[in-house]
Amino acid sequence: MIRNVIAVIIGIIAGMALNLGILEINYLAWPIPKGLDISDSAQLQNYLDTLPVLAFLGAMAAHLAQSFGGGWVAARLGSSHPMLLAMIVGTVSLAAGVMMMTMVKGPAWMAIELPLYLVVAWLAGNIEQKRRAAGGTPAPAPAETEKAESEEA
């Protein structure tokens, strides 16, 4: 249980780091103008209105990478229930995305990313479940082992 909690925390942190790394690349391509006060919502909105679609696609990629990457890390590090751990990270990412959508007014089509947070987290959990299933078959029960050994003798 403790390992799963730690896995989710590490997954959230890893997802945030991935998100910030991709967003930093986005900011290098479309830097924030000097003198812009991002705490002033009117100034920030005026700047966002000038950005091209590609800038918003980069932001969307960063947000979805957070959900997928963080979900995969949590699923991979957890001791059990990889899908649940990935979906917890996806849900936290979704909550952050909803909060961001309420604070910053981007293009309306950006709302498509909200359900995708859970889809990509599900994919991350599914990948880990398949990896674990392919990793080996479970050991046979003791009664089956004894029966097989007695038949061989």
N, C-alpha and C positions, 0 to 999 in steps of 0.2 A: 504494500500500500504506500509506504513512504517513498519507495523507488518510483512509483507511478506519479506521485505528487511532484517529486523532484524532476521527473521527466517532462511533465507539463510545464513547469516553471522554466526549465532549460529550453524547451520548445518555443515558448513565448518569447524568450530573450533572443534565441537564434532567429526566429521569424522577424522580430523587430530589427535586428542587425541586418538581415537580408533586405528588408524593406528600406531601411535608411541608406544602405549601400547603393541600391538601384536608384533611389530618389536623388542621391548625391550626383549620380551620373546625369540624371534628368536636369538637375539644377546647373550642371556645367554646360549643358546644351542651351538652356534657357535661364540665364542668371537673373536673379532678382535685381532690379535697378537700384543703384545707390540712392539713398534718401527715402526709399519706400519704407514706411512704418507698417510692418505686417500686423501689428496689433490694432491698427485702424482698419476696420472692416471695409469702409468705402474705398480706401486706397488699394487694399488687397483685392477687392472685387474688380476694380478698374484694371489692375494688372492681369488678373486671371482672364478677363474678357479679351485680352490681346493675345493670349497664348494660342498656338495652333493645336489642331486635333492630336498631332503626334505627341505633344507634351502630356496630354491627358491619357493617351494610351500607355505612355511610359509610367505614369503614376498608377494606372490600373494594373500594369504588369508588376509593379513593386508591391502593391497591396495583395495581389493574388499570390505572389511569391512568398509573402509573409505567411499566408494561411497554409500554402502547400509545404513550404520548407519547414516551418515551425511544427506543423502537424506531423510531417515525416520524422523529424528529430524526436518528437515526443513519443511517437509510436515505436520507433527504433530503440529508444532507451528504456521504455517501460518494460516491466516484467510480465505484464499480462494486459489483455484488452487493448490491442493497438488501435483498433478502430475508435473506441471510446476516447482514448487519449488524443488522437488526431482531431476528432470532432470537438473536443473541449477547446483545443487551440483554435480551430476554425470558428467556433462560436465567440471566443474572445476577440478574434480578428474581425468578425462580423460586427460585434458591438462597437469596436473602435471605428469601423467603417461607417456605421450609422451615425456615430457621434460626429465624425468628420463631415459627413454629408449635411448634417444640420448646421454646422458652423461655417462651411464654405460652400458657396453656390457655384457649382461647376455646370457643365452641360447636362441636360436632362438625361441623355443616353448613358451617362456614367452610372446611373442607378442599376444598370444591368450587372454591375460587378457584385452587388450585394448578395444575391443568391449563389453567385459563383464562389464566394468564400467557402461555403459549406461543400460545394461540389469538389473543389480542389483539395480540401481537407479530407473528404471521403476518399478521393483517389490516393492520397498519401497513406491513409490507413489501410486501404485495400492492397496497395503495393506491399506494405509490411506484412499483412496477413498472408498474402501469397508467398512471400519470401520465407516466412516461418513454416508454412505448410510444406513447401518444397524442401526445406532444410533436412528433413528426415522423418521417418515414420515413428510413431510412439513405440516404446518398448512393450513387448507382449506382457500380458498379465502373468503372475507367477504360476498359476494353475496350468496355463497353456504351455509354459516352458517345461514344466515337469512332465506333462503328457508327451510332448515332442521328444524329450530326452529318453523316456521309457520306451517309446516306439522304436527309437534308433538302436537300443541295446538288445 
